[in-house]
Amino acid sequence: MIPEVEKKMGIDLYCTHADGIGGMLRQEPDDFIVNEITNREEGDSGKYLILEMTKTNWDMHHLIRDMSRKLGISQKRIGFAGTKDKRAKTTQKISIYDISETDIENFYLKDVELKVIGRSNRSLGLGDLYGNEFRITIRDIDLKPEELERTLKETTEEINAFGGVPNFFGIQRFGAIRPITHMVGEQLLRGDFEKAALIYIAQSFPDETDDVKEVRDYVWETRDFAEGLKNYPLRLRYERAMMHYLVENPGDFIGSFSVLSENISRMFIHAYQSYIFNRVICKRIERGLPLDKACPGDIICFKNKEGLPDVTKMQKTTEENVDGMNNLLKRRRAFVTAPLVGYNTEFASDVPGDIEIDMFKESDISQEAFKIKQMPVLASKGLRREILLYCEPVFETGEDELNPGKSKATLTFSLPKGSYATTVLREYMKVEPLKMS
């Protein structure tokens, strides 16, 4: 049974049929370990100090803010390749501009370790990694050891036979407790900025605390933003910022989004694109089209020198070249793609194209809408993304020392950058996404 919240994110199936093992993630920080797989080699000279940073239970943006304050520098001088999970123990490279090794000798933040590994003339940036290696422990599993081993083995065999797992966008993209980012994005694309703002500020969800649901419901029903400001918890700072703007500028719902950063506002559009992408993958599987093989009409991207999908190099599959394309796919030198739809998206043709266009047209939004003429800073021309994650999970089991009488399982696997560990874990666990968040 697919959880209702996943259906809201456009995911309505599993690619495996084995029973789920259940369980829960992140009961301890060391249960979720992420190590960055970098594509950089550092030297011993340059204006940027390169460090290996290990953090535990830190949001990356909060950490960069606190680091800059401790060091007395601008946040812009600190570079990194990926944000990583908050509720986890993660290791990655960072760069700091124009700082010496001695400047960080006495640096201290709780649960943060820094190790100097070199210098460079180039800052760390978003492209400076291949992917991430995960070692994730699932606890509180009710299965006996033999049944757990059997179920894990069955799921792993199915994943291997499938060629990997669908490259779904996970719950992090949409919101774990309030999966509304794509709903806001849809209304922005429709030009209904009032509804977009109200959904973000005031639509409540069952997993929120009762007090938050109550104040959201009040504002949803009354549009009384002044009263909302009196009662919304301070931690809901983005909602409060938008309401404060609307109190001072009644009816200017377009302007209310200007109090958010451009990155946050773009997230709404990206989430809606992700929703359609998830729907395309599901419909493709339902129609019996493979993810690890190309069909005539599919658009293929090719592997770059790092072995990652390069969506700037595309080619359409035809009856004449399909065998050659599938030879490349088998050797993992190419990848089948689906669209993150925008105003400049090229759709596939034939059966794959019918699926892409049908899923996009379900909402009756045009490609032209992605230019978002009233908020052009959010415009998206779109791109394509691989639909299958190659992965080869390895598992081990044992008794759960934190939960007597229960079992635990530890999964180890690597994924390319931009993909979600939960897309692998959901096939094994088959639980409500909140148990994976």
C-alpha positions as CSV (number, residue, x, y, z in Angstrom):
1,M,0.0,0.0,0.0
2,I,1.5,3.3,-1.1
3,P,1.3,6.0,1.6
4,E,-1.2,8.8,0.7
5,V,1.5,11.5,1.2
6,E,3.6,9.8,-1.5
7,K,0.7,9.9,-3.9
8,K,0.5,13.6,-3.3
9,M,4.1,13.8,-4.5
10,G,3.3,11.9,-7.7
11,I,4.6,8.5,-6.5
12,D,2.0,5.7,-6.6
13,L,4.0,2.5,-6.9
14,Y,7.1,0.6,-5.8
15,C,9.4,-1.1,-8.3
16,T,9.8,-4.1,-6.0
17,H,7.1,-6.6,-4.8
18,A,8.8,-8.0,-1.7
19,D,7.3,-7.2,1.6
20,G,8.6,-4.1,3.4
21,I,10.8,-4.6,6.4
22,G,9.3,-1.6,8.2
23,G,11.4,0.1,10.8
24,M,12.6,3.7,11.4
25,L,15.5,5.9,10.4
26,R,17.7,8.3,12.3
27,Q,17.2,7.2,15.8
28,E,20.9,8.1,16.3
29,P,23.1,10.5,14.2
30,D,25.4,7.6,13.3
31,D,22.5,5.7,11.8
32,F,22.7,8.0,8.8
33,I,26.3,8.5,7.5
34,V,27.0,10.3,4.3
35,N,30.4,10.7,2.8
36,E,30.9,12.9,-0.2
37,I,32.5,11.4,-3.3
38,T,34.6,14.3,-4.6
39,N,36.0,14.9,-8.1
40,R,38.7,17.3,-6.9
41,E,42.4,17.0,-6.0
42,E,43.9,19.7,-3.9
43,G,47.4,21.2,-3.9
44,D,49.4,23.1,-1.4
45,S,49.0,26.6,-2.7
46,G,46.2,29.0,-3.5
47,K,44.0,31.6,-1.9
48,Y,41.4,29.0,-0.8
49,L,42.0,26.8,2.2
50,I,40.4,23.4,1.6
51,L,39.1,21.5,4.6
52,E,37.3,18.2,5.3
53,M,34.3,18.9,7.4
54,T,32.4,16.3,9.4
55,K,29.2,17.6,10.9
56,T,26.5,15.9,13.0
57,N,22.9,17.1,13.2
58,W,23.6,20.5,11.5
59,D,21.6,22.2,8.8
60,M,24.2,23.3,6.3
61,H,23.0,26.9,5.9
62,H,22.8,27.4,9.6
63,L,26.3,26.0,10.0
64,I,27.8,28.3,7.4
65,R,26.1,31.2,9.1
66,D,27.6,30.2,12.5
67,M,31.0,29.4,11.0
68,S,31.2,32.9,9.4
69,R,30.3,34.6,12.7
70,K,32.9,32.6,14.6
71,L,35.6,33.3,12.0
72,G,34.6,37.0,11.5
73,I,34.2,36.6,7.7
74,S,31.4,36.9,5.2
75,Q,29.4,33.7,4.4
76,K,30.2,34.2,0.8
77,R,33.8,33.2,1.5
78,I,32.8,29.7,2.4
79,G,32.2,27.3,-0.5
80,F,30.8,23.8,-0.6
81,A,29.6,21.3,-3.2
82,G,26.4,19.9,-1.6
83,T,24.1,20.6,1.4
84,K,23.8,17.0,2.7
85,D,21.2,15.8,5.2
86,K,20.7,17.6,8.5
87,R,19.8,14.7,10.7
88,A,22.9,12.7,9.9
89,K,26.7,12.5,10.2
90,T,28.1,13.8,7.0
91,T,31.6,14.3,5.7
92,Q,32.5,16.7,2.9
93,K,34.9,19.3,1.6
94,I,34.6,23.0,2.1
95,S,36.7,25.9,1.0
96,I,37.3,29.2,2.8
97,Y,38.8,32.2,0.9
98,D,41.8,34.1,2.2
99,I,42.2,32.4,5.6
100,S,45.2,30.6,7.1
101,E,45.6,27.3,8.8
102,T,46.3,29.0,12.1
103,D,43.0,31.0,11.8
104,I,41.0,27.7,12.3
105,E,43.3,26.0,14.9
106,N,41.1,27.2,17.7
107,F,37.9,27.0,15.9
108,Y,35.1,25.2,17.8
109,L,31.5,24.5,17.1
110,K,29.7,21.6,18.8
111,D,29.5,18.5,16.6
112,V,31.7,20.0,13.9
113,E,35.2,18.7,13.0
114,L,37.5,20.5,10.5
115,K,40.6,19.0,9.0
116,V,42.9,20.9,6.6
117,I,43.6,18.9,3.5
118,G,45.2,21.5,1.1
119,R,44.8,24.7,-0.8
120,S,43.5,25.7,-4.2
121,N,43.0,28.7,-6.5
122,R,39.4,27.6,-7.0
123,S,36.5,27.6,-4.5
124,L,34.3,24.6,-3.9
125,G,31.1,24.8,-5.9
126,L,28.0,22.8,-6.6
127,G,29.6,20.8,-9.4
128,D,32.5,19.6,-7.4
129,L,31.3,16.1,-6.5
130,Y,30.4,12.9,-8.2
131,G,27.9,11.8,-5.6
132,N,27.6,10.5,-2.1
133,E,28.2,7.2,-0.3
134,F,25.6,6.2,2.3
135,R,25.7,3.9,5.2
136,I,22.2,3.9,6.8
137,T,20.9,1.8,9.7
138,I,17.2,1.0,9.9
139,R,16.1,0.2,13.4
140,D,13.0,-0.9,15.3
141,I,12.3,-3.7,12.8
142,D,9.7,-6.3,14.0
143,L,11.0,-9.1,11.8
144,K,13.0,-12.1,13.1
145,P,16.6,-12.4,11.8
146,E,15.8,-15.1,9.2
147,E,12.8,-13.3,7.8
148,L,14.6,-10.0,7.7
149,E,17.5,-11.6,5.8
150,R,15.2,-13.2,3.4
151,T,13.2,-10.0,2.7
152,L,16.3,-7.9,2.3
153,K,17.7,-10.5,-0.1
154,E,14.5,-10.6,-2.2
155,T,14.3,-6.8,-2.4
156,T,18.0,-6.5,-3.4
157,E,17.5,-9.1,-6.1
158,E,14.5,-7.3,-7.5
159,I,16.4,-4.0,-7.5
160,N,19.3,-5.6,-9.4
161,A,16.9,-7.2,-11.9
162,F,15.1,-3.8,-12.4
163,G,18.5,-2.2,-13.1
164,G,18.3,0.1,-10.0
165,V,15.5,2.1,-8.6
166,P,13.3,4.8,-10.1
167,N,15.0,8.2,-9.8
168,F,12.0,9.7,-7.9
169,F,12.3,13.1,-6.2
170,G,11.8,12.2,-2.5
171,I,9.8,13.8,0.3
172,Q,12.6,16.3,1.0
173,R,11.7,18.0,-2.3
174,F,8.0,18.5,-1.2
175,G,8.1,18.8,2.6
176,A,8.0,16.0,5.1
177,I,5.3,17.3,7.4
178,R,3.7,19.7,4.9
179,P,4.1,18.5,1.3
180,I,3.0,21.8,-0.2
181,T,5.9,23.1,-2.2
182,H,4.6,21.7,-5.5
183,M,1.1,23.0,-4.7
184,V,2.5,26.5,-4.3
185,G,4.4,26.1,-7.5
186,E,1.3,25.0,-9.4
187,Q,-0.6,28.1,-8.3
188,L,2.4,30.4,-9.2
189,L,2.4,28.9,-12.7
190,R,-1.4,29.4,-13.0
191,G,-0.9,33.1,-12.0
192,D,-3.0,32.7,-8.9
193,F,-0.6,34.4,-6.5
194,E,-3.2,34.8,-3.8
195,K,-3.9,31.1,-3.6
196,A,-0.1,30.3,-3.8
197,A,0.5,32.6,-0.8
198,L,-2.4,31.2,1.2
199,I,-1.3,27.6,0.6
200,Y,2.2,28.4,1.8
201,I,1.1,30.5,4.8
202,A,-2.0,28.7,6.0
203,Q,-2.8,25.3,4.6
204,S,-2.5,22.9,7.5
205,F,-1.6,19.2,7.4
206,P,-2.5,16.3,9.8
207,D,1.1,15.7,11.0
208,E,1.5,19.3,12.3
209,T,1.0,20.0,16.0
210,D,-2.5,20.9,17.0
211,D,-1.6,24.5,17.9
212,V,-0.1,25.1,14.5
213,K,-3.0,23.5,12.7
214,E,-5.4,25.7,14.6
215,V,-3.6,29.0,13.8
216,R,-3.2,28.0,10.1
217,D,-6.8,27.1,9.8
218,Y,-7.9,30.4,11.3
219,V,-5.8,32.4,8.8
220,W,-7.0,30.1,5.9
221,E,-10.6,30.8,6.8
222,T,-10.3,34.5,7.7
223,R,-7.3,35.9,5.8
224,D,-6.6,37.8,9.0
225,F,-2.9,38.2,8.7
226,A,-2.6,40.7,11.5
227,E,-4.1,38.2,13.9
228,G,-2.0,35.4,12.4
229,L,1.2,37.4,13.3
230,K,0.1,37.4,16.9
231,N,-0.4,33.7,17.1
232,Y,2.0,32.0,14.6
233,P,5.0,30.5,16.4
234,L,8.3,32.4,15.8
235,R,9.8,29.4,14.2
236,L,7.5,29.8,11.2
237,R,9.6,32.8,10.1
238,Y,8.9,32.6,6.4
239,E,5.1,32.5,6.8
240,R,5.4,35.3,9.4
241,A,7.5,37.4,7.0
242,M,4.9,37.0,4.2
243,M,2.0,37.9,6.6
244,H,3.9,41.0,7.8
245,Y,4.3,42.1,4.2
246,L,0.6,41.6,3.5
247,V,-0.4,43.5,6.6
248,E,1.6,46.5,5.3
249,N,0.7,45.9,1.7
250,P,-2.8,44.5,1.6
251,G,-3.6,42.5,-1.5
252,D,-0.1,42.5,-2.9
253,F,0.3,38.7,-3.0
254,I,3.0,38.9,-5.8
255,G,5.0,41.2,-3.6
256,S,4.6,38.9,-0.6
257,F,6.9,36.4,-2.3
258,S,9.7,39.0,-2.5
259,V,10.4,38.6,1.2
260,L,11.5,35.1,0.5
261,S,14.9,34.4,-1.0
262,E,14.9,33.6,-4.8
263,N,16.2,30.1,-4.0
264,I,13.2,29.4,-1.8
265,S,10.8,30.8,-4.4
266,R,12.4,28.8,-7.2
267,M,12.0,25.7,-5.0
268,F,8.2,26.0,-5.5
269,I,8.6,25.8,-9.3
270,H,11.2,23.0,-9.1
271,A,8.9,21.0,-6.8
272,Y,6.1,21.2,-9.4
273,Q,8.5,20.1,-12.1
274,S,9.5,17.2,-9.8
275,Y,5.9,16.2,-9.3
276,I,5.3,15.8,-13.0
277,F,8.6,14.0,-13.3
278,N,7.6,11.5,-10.7
279,R,4.2,11.0,-12.5
280,V,6.0,10.3,-15.8
281,I,8.1,7.6,-14.2
282,C,5.1,5.9,-12.6
283,K,3.1,6.0,-15.7
284,R,6.0,4.6,-17.7
285,I,6.3,1.6,-15.3
286,E,2.5,1.1,-15.4
287,R,2.5,1.0,-19.2
288,G,5.2,-1.7,-19.1
289,L,8.0,0.5,-20.5
290,P,11.5,-0.2,-19.0
291,L,13.6,2.3,-17.2
292,D,16.9,0.7,-18.1
293,K,16.2,0.3,-21.8
294,A,15.3,2.7,-24.5
295,C,12.2,2.6,-26.6
296,P,11.8,4.4,-30.0
297,G,11.0,8.0,-29.2
298,D,13.0,8.1,-25.9
299,I,15.5,10.9,-25.4
300,I,18.9,9.6,-24.2
301,C,21.7,11.5,-22.5
302,F,25.2,10.3,-22.4
303,K,27.8,9.8,-19.7
304,N,30.4,12.6,-19.1
305,K,34.0,12.0,-18.2
306,E,33.0,11.6,-14.5
307,G,30.6,8.9,-15.4
308,L,27.6,11.0,-14.6
309,P,24.6,11.8,-16.9
310,D,25.3,14.9,-19.1
311,V,21.9,16.3,-20.0
312,T,23.5,18.8,-22.4
313,K,24.3,15.9,-24.7
314,M,21.0,14.4,-25.9
315,Q,19.9,12.2,-28.7
316,K,16.5,10.8,-29.7
317,T,16.1,7.0,-30.0
318,T,14.7,5.8,-33.4
319,E,13.8,2.4,-34.8
320,E,17.2,2.5,-36.6
321,N,19.4,3.4,-33.6
322,V,17.5,1.7,-30.7
323,D,19.9,-1.3,-30.6
324,G,23.0,0.8,-30.5
325,M,21.4,3.0,-27.8
326,N,20.5,0.0,-25.7
327,N,24.1,-1.3,-26.0
328,L,25.2,2.0,-24.5
329,L,22.6,1.8,-21.8
330,K,23.7,-1.8,-20.9
331,R,27.3,-0.6,-20.5
332,R,26.0,2.4,-18.5
333,R,27.4,4.9,-20.9
334,A,23.9,6.4,-21.5
335,F,20.7,7.1,-19.6
336,V,17.0,7.3,-20.5
337,T,15.6,10.7,-19.5
338,A,12.3,12.3,-18.6
339,P,11.4,16.0,-18.5
340,L,11.5,18.6,-15.7
341,V,9.1,20.6,-17.8
342,G,9.8,24.2,-18.6
343,Y,9.1,26.7,-21.4
344,N,11.8,25.3,-23.6
345,T,11.3,21.5,-23.0
346,E,11.6,19.1,-25.8
347,F,9.3,16.1,-25.2
348,A,10.1,12.6,-26.3
349,S,8.0,11.1,-29.2
350,D,6.0,7.9,-29.8
351,V,4.8,6.1,-26.7
352,P,7.3,7.7,-24.3
353,G,6.3,11.1,-25.6
354,D,2.6,10.3,-25.2
355,I,3.2,9.5,-21.5
356,E,5.3,12.7,-20.9
357,I,2.8,15.0,-22.7
358,D,-0.3,13.3,-21.0
359,M,1.2,13.7,-17.5
360,F,2.1,17.3,-18.2
361,K,-1.3,18.2,-19.7
362,E,-3.2,16.7,-16.7
363,S,-2.9,20.0,-14.9
364,D,-3.8,22.1,-18.0
365,I,-0.8,24.4,-17.6
366,S,1.1,25.5,-20.7
367,Q,4.8,25.5,-21.2
368,E,4.6,29.2,-21.8
369,A,3.4,29.6,-18.1
370,F,6.9,28.6,-17.0
371,K,8.1,32.1,-18.1
372,I,6.1,33.4,-15.1
373,K,5.8,36.9,-16.6
374,Q,4.7,38.5,-13.3
375,M,7.7,37.0,-11.5
376,P,10.3,36.4,-14.3
377,V,13.1,35.7,-11.9
378,L,11.4,32.3,-11.3
379,A,11.2,31.4,-15.0
380,S,12.4,27.9,-15.9
381,K,13.2,26.7,-19.4
382,G,13.3,23.1,-18.1
383,L,15.7,20.3,-18.6
384,R,15.7,16.5,-18.6
385,R,16.9,14.1,-16.0
386,E,17.7,10.4,-15.9
387,I,14.9,8.2,-14.8
388,L,16.8,5.3,-13.2
389,L,19.3,5.3,-10.4
390,Y,21.9,2.6,-10.8
391,C,22.7,1.3,-7.3
392,E,24.0,-1.9,-5.8
393,P,23.0,-2.0,-2.1
394,V,24.8,-4.2,0.3
395,F,23.1,-5.1,3.6
396,E,23.9,-6.6,7.0
397,T,21.6,-7.3,9.9
398,G,21.8,-7.7,13.6
399,E,20.0,-7.2,16.9
400,D,18.9,-3.6,17.6
401,E,20.7,-2.6,20.8
402,L,18.5,0.5,21.1
403,N,15.2,-1.4,20.9
404,P,15.5,-4.7,22.7
405,G,13.8,-7.6,21.0
406,K,13.8,-5.8,17.6
407,S,16.2,-6.2,14.6
408,K,18.2,-3.7,12.6
409,A,19.5,-3.6,9.1
410,T,22.4,-1.5,7.7
411,L,22.4,-0.7,4.0
412,T,25.5,0.7,2.1
413,F,25.2,2.2,-1.4
414,S,26.4,5.1,-3.5
415,L,24.3,7.5,-5.5
416,P,25.2,10.3,-8.0
417,K,24.7,13.9,-6.9
418,G,21.2,15.3,-6.9
419,S,19.5,12.0,-6.1
420,Y,17.8,10.8,-2.9
421,A,18.8,8.0,-0.6
422,T,15.1,7.6,0.4
423,T,14.3,6.4,-3.2
424,V,16.4,3.3,-2.3
425,L,15.2,3.0,1.3
426,R,11.5,3.2,0.4
427,E,11.8,0.0,-1.6
428,Y,13.1,-1.8,1.4
429,M,11.1,-0.3,4.2
430,K,7.7,0.5,2.5
431,V,6.6,2.8,5.3
432,E,5.2,6.3,5.8
433,P,7.8,8.8,4.6
434,L,7.9,10.5,8.0
435,K,9.6,7.4,9.3
436,M,12.4,8.0,6.8
437,S,12.7,11.7,7.3
